Amino acid sequence: MRAQVVIVGAGPSGLLLGQLLHQQGIDTLIVERRSPDYVLSRIRAGVLEQGAQSMLEEAGVAARMHAEGLVHTGTELIFNGKRHRVDFKEHTGKTVMVYGQTEVTKDLMDARTASGAKIIYEAEDVTLHDFGSEKPRVSFRKDGMTHDVACDFIAGCDGYHGVSRESVPTDAIKTFERVYPFGWLGILSDTRPVSDELIYVNDPKGFALCSMRSMTRSRYYLQCRIDEKVEDWSDERFWNELRTRLDPEGAERLETGPSIEKSVAPLRSFVAEPMRFGRLFLVGDSAHIVPPTGAKGLNLAASDVRYLFDALVDFYKDHSNAGIDGYSARALARIWKAERFSWWMTGLLHRFPESSPFEQRMQGAELDYLFSSRAAQAALAENYVGLPY
């Protein structure tokens, strides 16, 4: 077998890269170790920057997003029981779109199927070979048979626990990490959202987030201990705790119901450098993780795809290596800015168990400054809607 580009991983970044390259006549093979149903079952974020929206439009998969997605022109923050609003549109002229990552993935899967482009699900023992040379290969087993695929390039879009980053020699890569001393307990419910926009809460009992997937499906989070057990949290206990962290208006409007998904997610910041190793490129979560506080995970993956897609098109259409050579530096420059914003938002809104009284006062002063300063609100809005590519 042969393909010009082998993409490891059929999450949104791998599918988006594959769709864009296919439209340019570049032959791709996507190899995914899980089944389609498993890929779609992963509950992920749902806020899209305008850059990510534009890429989905370019890929020809934006029709359902525009029909069903929710345009948000701002967000709300609750501190000391009072609600404050940051207007994205006023400060930046831009908005964000609430459209679930699962839906993005489904749209891209459908487009891949319709195009007839090659994709292998439930591939076992995926192994990357010779990516330091000009003749890389990817091997895998499927239905008891071993397959070997020759290619020009490998795009590692297989996430934090995938084989791509693990295939890089340890002395060729440097990692940076910050693990947070708490997690997010999240539930999904078929209830109306408590507000038309996302609400971020800084409460003495901990952070909370009121989000949504649609006007009939809500996503809520509570800051919790990292060792919390989902089984210890009944729906009733969750709703009661969330209500205590909201302002009176939010507590009154909160609609409760049975959860359809419940989980505890750890929070970490992580970056691997560089993101290119010969003919292997790391994309998305294989190279970086951000706390979900700043809504940057999927959006950062989309910007990686933008840079790599442009580089590969330049290589095949213009016979230029400039984009390939510059991919890692270009991607990392934007990644570190998004890491900074996510780190800042996490520190601003959570209660850290080790915080001293001085640090707690500093957090309160930072929030008071944000609510009283147009410049501070503009900075938050500029980062939240997404820095330019």
Secondary structure, 3 states (H helix, E strand, C coil): CECCEEEECCCHHHHHHHHHHHHCCCCEEEECCCCHHHHHHCCCCCEECHHHHHHHHHCCCCHHHHHHCEEECEEEEEECCEEEEEEHHHHHCCCEEECCHHHHHHHHHHHHHHHCCEEECCCEEEEEECCCCCCCEEEEEECCEEEEEECCEEEECCCCCCHHHHCCCHHHCEEEEEEEEEEEEEEEECCCCCCCCCEEEECCCCCEEEEECCCCCEEEEEEECCCCCHHHCCHHHHHHHHHHHCCHHHHHHCCCCCEEEEEEEEEEEEEEECCEECCEEECHHHCEECCHHHCCHHHHHHHHHHHHHHHHHHHHHHCCCHHHHHHHHHHHHHHHHHHHHHHHHHHHHCCCCCCCHHHHHHHHHHHHHHHHCHHHHHHHHHHHHCCCC
